[in-house]
């Protein structure tokens, strides 16, 4: 993953591998809710994605396909506790759509 952009500040980021072509966006749901959408980020062509640091709380990070179609991935989702800083290790390997 490339180094953070200078001045970008802390955030949440990761890399999509595998069937990257299936991923339309990475959803960040929360805080403290799996229903409320905090952010929607389209991955770059190389599979990297980055979002600004959201307010403190617990978030679920999920890659989804076109029309919010669920994707098979490892892991299926990631749970993130945001307190004082960001995370740069929120990676997903996309296996397919089944």
N, CA, C and O atoms as a GROMACS GRO file, in nm:
protein
  392
    1UNK      N    1   0.085  -0.117   0.000
    1UNK     CA    2   0.000   0.000   0.000
    1UNK      C    3   0.090   0.123   0.000
    1UNK      O    4   0.190   0.127   0.071
    2UNK      N    5   0.054   0.223  -0.080
    2UNK     CA    6   0.136   0.343  -0.082
    2UNK      C    7   0.128   0.418   0.050
    2UNK      O    8   0.029   0.403   0.123
    3UNK      N    9   0.230   0.497   0.083
    3UNK     CA   10   0.224   0.573   0.208
    3UNK      C   11   0.111   0.673   0.204
    3UNK      O   12   0.070   0.716   0.096
    4UNK      N   13   0.058   0.712   0.321
    4UNK     CA   14  -0.050   0.809   0.324
    4UNK      C   15  -0.008   0.940   0.257
    4UNK      O   16   0.108   0.978   0.260
    5UNK      N   17  -0.104   1.005   0.197
    5UNK     CA   18  -0.080   1.134   0.135
    5UNK      C   19  -0.047   1.236   0.243
    5UNK      O   20  -0.120   1.246   0.342
    6UNK      N   21   0.061   1.312   0.227
    6UNK     CA   22   0.094   1.412   0.328
    6UNK      C   23  -0.023   1.507   0.351
    6UNK      O   24  -0.084   1.556   0.255
    7UNK      N   25  -0.053   1.534   0.477
    7UNK     CA   26  -0.161   1.625   0.509
    7UNK      C   27  -0.299   1.561   0.506
    7UNK      O   28  -0.398   1.627   0.536
    8UNK      N   29  -0.306   1.431   0.469
    8UNK     CA   30  -0.436   1.365   0.461
    8UNK      C   31  -0.492   1.336   0.599
    8UNK      O   32  -0.613   1.318   0.614
    9UNK      N   33  -0.408   1.332   0.701
    9UNK     CA   34  -0.454   1.305   0.836
    9UNK      C   35  -0.486   1.159   0.854
    9UNK      O   36  -0.480   1.081   0.759
   10UNK      N   37  -0.522   1.121   0.976
   10UNK     CA   38  -0.554   0.981   1.004
   10UNK      C   39  -0.683   0.941   0.934
   10UNK      O   40  -0.770   1.024   0.907
   11UNK      N   41  -0.694   0.813   0.907
   11UNK     CA   42  -0.815   0.764   0.841
   11UNK      C   43  -0.824   0.614   0.852
   11UNK      O   44  -0.750   0.551   0.927
   12UNK      N   45  -0.914   0.558   0.776
   12UNK     CA   46  -0.930   0.414   0.764
   12UNK      C   47  -0.893   0.378   0.621
   12UNK      O   48  -0.938   0.442   0.527
   13UNK      N   49  -0.811   0.274   0.605
   13UNK     CA   50  -0.771   0.237   0.470
   13UNK      C   51  -0.735   0.090   0.464
   13UNK      O   52  -0.714   0.024   0.565
   14UNK      N   53  -0.730   0.041   0.341
   14UNK     CA   54  -0.696  -0.098   0.318
   14UNK      C   55  -0.676  -0.125   0.171
   14UNK      O   56  -0.665  -0.033   0.089
   15UNK      N   57  -0.672  -0.254   0.138
   15UNK     CA   58  -0.652  -0.295   0.000
   15UNK      C   59  -0.747  -0.410  -0.033
   15UNK      O   60  -0.770  -0.499   0.049
   16UNK      N   61  -0.802  -0.405  -0.153
   16UNK     CA   62  -0.887  -0.512  -0.205
   16UNK      C   63  -0.800  -0.595  -0.299
   16UNK      O   64  -0.732  -0.540  -0.385
   17UNK      N   65  -0.803  -0.729  -0.282
   17UNK     CA   66  -0.732  -0.819  -0.373
   17UNK      C   67  -0.830  -0.925  -0.421
   17UNK      O   68  -0.946  -0.928  -0.379
   18UNK      N   69  -0.784  -1.012  -0.508
   18UNK     CA   70  -0.871  -1.116  -0.562
   18UNK      C   71  -0.956  -1.059  -0.673
   18UNK      O   72  -0.905  -0.989  -0.761
   19UNK      N   73  -1.085  -1.086  -0.671
   19UNK     CA   74  -1.179  -1.041  -0.775
   19UNK      C   75  -1.215  -0.894  -0.754
   19UNK      O   76  -1.332  -0.861  -0.730
   20UNK      N   77  -1.115  -0.806  -0.763
   20UNK     CA   78  -1.134  -0.662  -0.741
   20UNK      C   79  -1.241  -0.603  -0.832
   20UNK      O   80  -1.308  -0.507  -0.795
   21UNK      N   81  -1.257  -0.661  -0.951
   21UNK     CA   82  -1.353  -0.609  -1.048
   21UNK      C   83  -1.497  -0.614  -0.998
   21UNK      O   84  -1.583  -0.544  -1.051
   22UNK      N   85  -1.524  -0.696  -0.898
   22UNK     CA   86  -1.660  -0.710  -0.846
   22UNK      C   87  -1.696  -0.602  -0.743
   22UNK      O   88  -1.814  -0.580  -0.716
   23UNK      N   89  -1.596  -0.536  -0.687
   23UNK     CA   90  -1.620  -0.440  -0.578
   23UNK      C   91  -1.656  -0.303  -0.635
   23UNK      O   92  -1.579  -0.243  -0.710
   24UNK      N   93  -1.774  -0.256  -0.598
   24UNK     CA   94  -1.814  -0.121  -0.637
   24UNK      C   95  -1.773  -0.020  -0.532
   24UNK      O   96  -1.717   0.085  -0.564
   25UNK      N   97  -1.799  -0.052  -0.404
   25UNK     CA   98  -1.764   0.038  -0.295
   25UNK      C   99  -1.729  -0.040  -0.170
   25UNK      O  100  -1.763  -0.158  -0.156
   26UNK      N  101  -1.660   0.028  -0.079
   26UNK     CA  102  -1.639  -0.021   0.056
   26UNK      C  103  -1.728   0.064   0.145
   26UNK      O  104  -1.716   0.187   0.147
   27UNK      N  105  -1.818  -0.002   0.219
   27UNK     CA  106  -1.909   0.068   0.309
   27UNK      C  107  -1.850   0.072   0.450
   27UNK      O  108  -1.793  -0.026   0.497
   28UNK      N  109  -1.864   0.186   0.514
   28UNK     CA  110  -1.830   0.199   0.655
   28UNK      C  111  -1.962   0.229   0.726
   28UNK      O  112  -2.022   0.335   0.706
   29UNK      N  113  -2.005   0.135   0.810
   29UNK     CA  114  -2.134   0.144   0.879
   29UNK      C  115  -2.112   0.177   1.025
   29UNK      O  116  -2.026   0.118   1.090
   30UNK      N  117  -2.188   0.271   1.077
   30UNK     CA  118  -2.176   0.309   1.217
   30UNK      C  119  -2.184   0.459   1.234
   30UNK      O  120  -2.222   0.528   1.139
   31UNK      N  121  -2.151   0.512   1.350
   31UNK     CA  122  -2.094   0.440   1.464
   31UNK      C  123  -2.200   0.363   1.543
   31UNK      O  124  -2.315   0.404   1.555
   32UNK      N  125  -2.154   0.252   1.595
   32UNK     CA  126  -2.236   0.171   1.685
   32UNK      C  127  -2.368   0.128   1.623
   32UNK      O  128  -2.468   0.115   1.693
   33UNK      N  129  -2.370   0.107   1.490
   33UNK     CA  130  -2.489   0.064   1.419
   33UNK      C  131  -2.446  -0.004   1.290
   33UNK      O  132  -2.356   0.043   1.221
   34UNK      N  133  -2.510  -0.116   1.256
   34UNK     CA  134  -2.481  -0.180   1.128
   34UNK      C  135  -2.582  -0.138   1.022
   34UNK      O  136  -2.584  -0.194   0.912
   35UNK      N  137  -2.665  -0.040   1.053
   35UNK     CA  138  -2.765   0.010   0.960
   35UNK      C  139  -2.725   0.146   0.904
   35UNK      O  140  -2.745   0.173   0.786
   36UNK      N  141  -2.670   0.231   0.988
   36UNK     CA  142  -2.636   0.369   0.947
   36UNK      C  143  -2.506   0.372   0.867
   36UNK      O  144  -2.403   0.320   0.911
   37UNK      N  145  -2.512   0.432   0.749
   37UNK     CA  146  -2.395   0.440   0.663
   37UNK      C  147  -2.316   0.566   0.694
   37UNK      O  148  -2.368   0.677   0.684
   38UNK      N  149  -2.190   0.549   0.733
   38UNK     CA  150  -2.102   0.661   0.764
   38UNK      C  151  -2.030   0.709   0.638
   38UNK      O  152  -2.016   0.829   0.617
   39UNK      N  153  -1.985   0.614   0.555
   39UNK     CA  154  -1.910   0.650   0.435
   39UNK      C  155  -1.923   0.540   0.331
   39UNK      O  156  -1.950   0.424   0.362
   40UNK      N  157  -1.903   0.581   0.206
   40UNK     CA  158  -1.906   0.492   0.090
   40UNK      C  159  -1.786   0.531   0.004
   40UNK      O  160  -1.780   0.642  -0.048
   41UNK      N  161  -1.690   0.439  -0.011
   41UNK     CA  162  -1.565   0.470  -0.078
   41UNK      C  163  -1.544   0.376  -0.196
   41UNK      O  164  -1.549   0.254  -0.180
   42UNK      N  165  -1.520   0.432  -0.314
   42UNK     CA  166  -1.486   0.351  -0.431
   42UNK      C  167  -1.336   0.321  -0.426
   42UNK      O  168  -1.256   0.413  -0.410
   43UNK      N  169  -1.297   0.194  -0.440
   43UNK     CA  170  -1.155   0.163  -0.439
   43UNK      C  171  -1.086   0.217  -0.565
   43UNK      O  172  -1.148   0.233  -0.670
   44UNK      N  173  -0.957   0.244  -0.552
   44UNK     CA  174  -0.875   0.286  -0.666
   44UNK      C  175  -0.853   0.166  -0.758
   44UNK      O  176  -0.884   0.052  -0.721
   45UNK      N  177  -0.799   0.190  -0.877
   45UNK     CA  178  -0.774   0.083  -0.974
   45UNK      C  179  -0.681  -0.025  -0.919
   45UNK      O  180  -0.691  -0.141  -0.959
   46UNK      N  181  -0.590   0.012  -0.828
   46UNK     CA  182  -0.497  -0.086  -0.770
   46UNK      C  183  -0.555  -0.158  -0.649
   46UNK      O  184  -0.487  -0.238  -0.586
   47UNK      N  185  -0.682  -0.129  -0.615
   47UNK     CA  186  -0.748  -0.196  -0.503
   47UNK      C  187  -0.738  -0.123  -0.370
   47UNK      O  188  -0.802  -0.165  -0.273
   48UNK      N  189  -0.660  -0.016  -0.363
   48UNK     CA  190  -0.650   0.056  -0.236
   48UNK      C  191  -0.771   0.146  -0.217
   48UNK      O  192  -0.831   0.193  -0.313
   49UNK      N  193  -0.805   0.170  -0.091
   49UNK     CA  194  -0.913   0.261  -0.057
   49UNK      C  195  -0.876   0.334   0.071
   49UNK      O  196  -0.798   0.284   0.152
   50UNK      N  197  -0.931   0.453   0.087
   50UNK     CA  198  -0.903   0.534   0.207
   50UNK      C  199  -1.022   0.622   0.237
   50UNK      O  200  -1.082   0.680   0.146
   51UNK      N  201  -1.057   0.632   0.365
   51UNK     CA  202  -1.166   0.719   0.411
   51UNK      C  203  -1.114   0.806   0.524
   51UNK      O  204  -1.027   0.762   0.600
   52UNK      N  205  -1.165   0.927   0.537
   52UNK     CA  206  -1.127   1.011   0.652
   52UNK      C  207  -1.167   0.942   0.782
   52UNK      O  208  -1.260   0.861   0.785
   53UNK      N  209  -1.097   0.974   0.888
   53UNK     CA  210  -1.128   0.915   1.018
   53UNK      C  211  -1.265   0.959   1.065
   53UNK      O  212  -1.291   1.079   1.076
   54UNK      N  213  -1.356   0.864   1.092
   54UNK     CA  214  -1.489   0.900   1.141
   54UNK      C  215  -1.484   0.932   1.291
   54UNK      O  216  -1.381   0.910   1.356
   55UNK      N  217  -1.594   0.983   1.345
   55UNK     CA  218  -1.600   1.010   1.489
   55UNK      C  219  -1.580   0.881   1.570
   55UNK      O  220  -1.600   0.772   1.518
   56UNK      N  221  -1.541   0.893   1.697
   56UNK     CA  222  -1.521   0.775   1.781
   56UNK      C  223  -1.644   0.685   1.784
   56UNK      O  224  -1.758   0.732   1.780
   57UNK      N  225  -1.619   0.555   1.791
   57UNK     CA  226  -1.725   0.456   1.797
   57UNK      C  227  -1.681   0.326   1.733
   57UNK      O  228  -1.564   0.311   1.695
   58UNK      N  229  -1.775   0.232   1.720
   58UNK     CA  230  -1.749   0.103   1.658
   58UNK      C  231  -1.812   0.103   1.519
   58UNK      O  232  -1.927   0.142   1.502
   59UNK      N  233  -1.733   0.059   1.421
   59UNK     CA  234  -1.777   0.059   1.281
   59UNK      C  235  -1.760  -0.079   1.220
   59UNK      O  236  -1.674  -0.157   1.260
   60UNK      N  237  -1.844  -0.107   1.120
   60UNK     CA  238  -1.830  -0.228   1.041
   60UNK      C  239  -1.789  -0.185   0.901
   60UNK      O  240  -1.851  -0.096   0.843
   61UNK      N  241  -1.686  -0.248   0.847
   61UNK     CA  242  -1.636  -0.217   0.714
   61UNK      C  243  -1.666  -0.338   0.625
   61UNK      O  244  -1.630  -0.451   0.658
   62UNK      N  245  -1.734  -0.313   0.510
   62UNK     CA  246  -1.782  -0.421   0.424
   62UNK      C  247  -1.761  -0.384   0.276
   62UNK      O  248  -1.804  -0.276   0.235
   63UNK      N  249  -1.698  -0.471   0.196
   63UNK     CA  250  -1.695  -0.447   0.052
   63UNK      C  251  -1.824  -0.498  -0.011
   63UNK      O  252  -1.871  -0.606   0.025
   64UNK      N  253  -1.881  -0.422  -0.104
   64UNK     CA  254  -2.003  -0.465  -0.171
   64UNK      C  255  -1.991  -0.442  -0.322
   64UNK      O  256  -1.911  -0.361  -0.369
   65UNK      N  257  -2.073  -0.517  -0.397
   65UNK     CA  258  -2.074  -0.508  -0.542
   65UNK      C  259  -2.181  -0.413  -0.591
   65UNK      O  260  -2.240  -0.338  -0.513
   66UNK      N  261  -2.206  -0.416  -0.721
   66UNK     CA  262  -2.305  -0.330  -0.784
   66UNK      C  263  -2.442  -0.351  -0.721
   66UNK      O  264  -2.482  -0.465  -0.695
   67UNK      N  265  -2.513  -0.242  -0.696
   67UNK     CA  266  -2.645  -0.251  -0.634
   67UNK      C  267  -2.640  -0.302  -0.492
   67UNK      O  268  -2.737  -0.361  -0.445
   68UNK      N  269  -2.530  -0.281  -0.423
   68UNK     CA  270  -2.509  -0.326  -0.285
   68UNK      C  271  -2.514  -0.478  -0.273
   68UNK      O  272  -2.548  -0.532  -0.168
   69UNK      N  273  -2.478  -0.547  -0.382
   69UNK     CA  274  -2.478  -0.694  -0.382
   69UNK      C  275  -2.370  -0.746  -0.287
   69UNK      O  276  -2.256  -0.702  -0.293
   70UNK      N  277  -2.406  -0.840  -0.200
   70UNK     CA  278  -2.306  -0.898  -0.110
   70UNK      C  279  -2.200  -0.975  -0.189
   70UNK      O  280  -2.229  -1.034  -0.293
   71UNK      N  281  -2.080  -0.973  -0.140
   71UNK     CA  282  -1.969  -1.044  -0.203
   71UNK      C  283  -1.911  -1.146  -0.105
   71UNK      O  284  -1.911  -1.123   0.016
   72UNK      N  285  -1.862  -1.256  -0.158
   72UNK     CA  286  -1.787  -1.350  -0.074
   72UNK      C  287  -1.646  -1.294  -0.060
   72UNK      O  288  -1.578  -1.269  -0.160
   73UNK      N  289  -1.604  -1.275   0.063
   73UNK     CA  290  -1.471  -1.219   0.086
   73UNK      C  291  -1.411  -1.278   0.213
   73UNK      O  292  -1.481  -1.332   0.298
   74UNK      N  293  -1.281  -1.265   0.222
   74UNK     CA  294  -1.209  -1.302   0.344
   74UNK      C  295  -1.139  -1.178   0.396
   74UNK      O  296  -1.052  -1.125   0.326
   75UNK      N  297  -1.172  -1.129   0.512
   75UNK     CA  298  -1.290  -1.164   0.592
   75UNK      C  299  -1.417  -1.108   0.528
   75UNK      O  300  -1.411  -1.025   0.437
   76UNK      N  301  -1.532  -1.155   0.576
   76UNK     CA  302  -1.660  -1.108   0.522
   76UNK      C  303  -1.682  -0.960   0.556
   76UNK      O  304  -1.738  -0.886   0.476
   77UNK      N  305  -1.640  -0.919   0.674
   77UNK     CA  306  -1.644  -0.779   0.717
   77UNK      C  307  -1.538  -0.761   0.823
   77UNK      O  308  -1.482  -0.859   0.874
   78UNK      N  309  -1.509  -0.636   0.857
   78UNK     CA  310  -1.416  -0.607   0.966
   78UNK      C  311  -1.483  -0.509   1.061
   78UNK      O  312  -1.555  -0.418   1.019
   79UNK      N  313  -1.458  -0.529   1.190
   79UNK     CA  314  -1.509  -0.439   1.293
   79UNK      C  315  -1.393  -0.353   1.340
   79UNK      O  316  -1.285  -0.404   1.371
   80UNK      N  317  -1.417  -0.222   1.347
   80UNK     CA  318  -1.312  -0.127   1.382
   80UNK      C  319  -1.357  -0.042   1.500
   80UNK      O  320  -1.467   0.012   1.499
   81UNK      N  321  -1.272  -0.032   1.601
   81UNK     CA  322  -1.295   0.060   1.712
   81UNK      C  323  -1.217   0.187   1.682
   81UNK      O  324  -1.094   0.184   1.677
   82UNK      N  325  -1.286   0.298   1.663
   82UNK     CA  326  -1.218   0.425   1.640
   82UNK      C  327  -1.214   0.499   1.772
   82UNK      O  328  -1.318   0.528   1.832
   83UNK      N  329  -1.093   0.530   1.817
   83UNK     CA  330  -1.076   0.606   1.940
   83UNK      C  331  -0.986   0.725   1.911
   83UNK      O  332  -1.033   0.837   1.894
   84UNK      N  333  -0.855   0.699   1.907
   84UNK     CA  334  -0.759   0.808   1.892
   84UNK      C  335  -0.692   0.814   1.755
   84UNK      O  336  -0.633   0.916   1.721
   85UNK      N  337  -0.700   0.708   1.677
   85UNK     CA  338  -0.629   0.706   1.550
   85UNK      C  339  -0.696   0.616   1.450
   85UNK      O  340  -0.796   0.551   1.479
   86UNK      N  341  -0.638   0.614   1.330
   86UNK     CA  342  -0.694   0.535   1.222
   86UNK      C  343  -0.634   0.396   1.213
   86UNK      O  344  -0.556   0.354   1.298
   87UNK      N  345  -0.673   0.326   1.106
   87UNK     CA  346  -0.621   0.192   1.077
   87UNK      C  347  -0.589   0.186   0.929
   87UNK      O  348  -0.661   0.243   0.847
   88UNK      N  349  -0.482   0.118   0.895
   88UNK     CA  350  -0.440   0.105   0.756
   88UNK      C  351  -0.435  -0.041   0.712
   88UNK      O  352  -0.379  -0.071   0.606
   89UNK      N  353  -0.492  -0.131   0.790
   89UNK     CA  354  -0.482  -0.274   0.762
   89UNK      C  355  -0.617  -0.340   0.734
   89UNK      O  356  -0.634  -0.459   0.760
   90UNK      N  357  -0.711  -0.264   0.682
   90UNK     CA  358  -0.847  -0.315   0.660
   90UNK      C  359  -0.856  -0.375   0.519
   90UNK      O  360  -0.921  -0.319   0.430
   91UNK      N  361  -0.790  -0.489   0.501
   91UNK     CA  362  -0.779  -0.554   0.372
   91UNK      C  363  -0.885  -0.662   0.354
   91UNK      O  364  -0.931  -0.723   0.451
   92UNK      N  365  -0.924  -0.685   0.228
   92UNK     CA  366  -1.021  -0.788   0.192
   92UNK      C  367  -0.973  -0.861   0.068
   92UNK      O  368  -0.920  -0.799  -0.024
   93UNK      N  369  -0.993  -0.993   0.066
   93UNK     CA  370  -0.969  -1.073  -0.055
   93UNK      C  371  -1.106  -1.115  -0.106
   93UNK      O  372  -1.179  -1.186  -0.036
   94UNK      N  373  -1.140  -1.072  -0.225
   94UNK     CA  374  -1.271  -1.100  -0.283
   94UNK      C  375  -1.268  -1.234  -0.355
   94UNK      O  376  -1.183  -1.257  -0.441
   95UNK      N  377  -1.361  -1.323  -0.318
   95UNK     CA  378  -1.365  -1.458  -0.373
   95UNK      C  379  -1.468  -1.472  -0.484
   95UNK      O  380  -1.450  -1.556  -0.572
   96UNK      N  381  -1.574  -1.394  -0.482
   96UNK     CA  382  -1.679  -1.402  -0.584
   96UNK      C  383  -1.810  -1.347  -0.532
   96UNK      O  384  -1.814  -1.273  -0.434
   97UNK      N  385  -1.920  -1.385  -0.601
   97UNK     CA  386  -2.052  -1.333  -0.565
   97UNK      C  387  -2.143  -1.439  -0.507
   97UNK      O  388  -2.253  -1.406  -0.461
   98UNK      N  389  -2.103  -1.563  -0.507
   98UNK     CA  390  -2.192  -1.672  -0.456
   98UNK      C  391  -2.188  -1.681  -0.307
   98UNK      O  392  -2.256  -1.766  -0.249
   0.00000   0.00000   0.00000
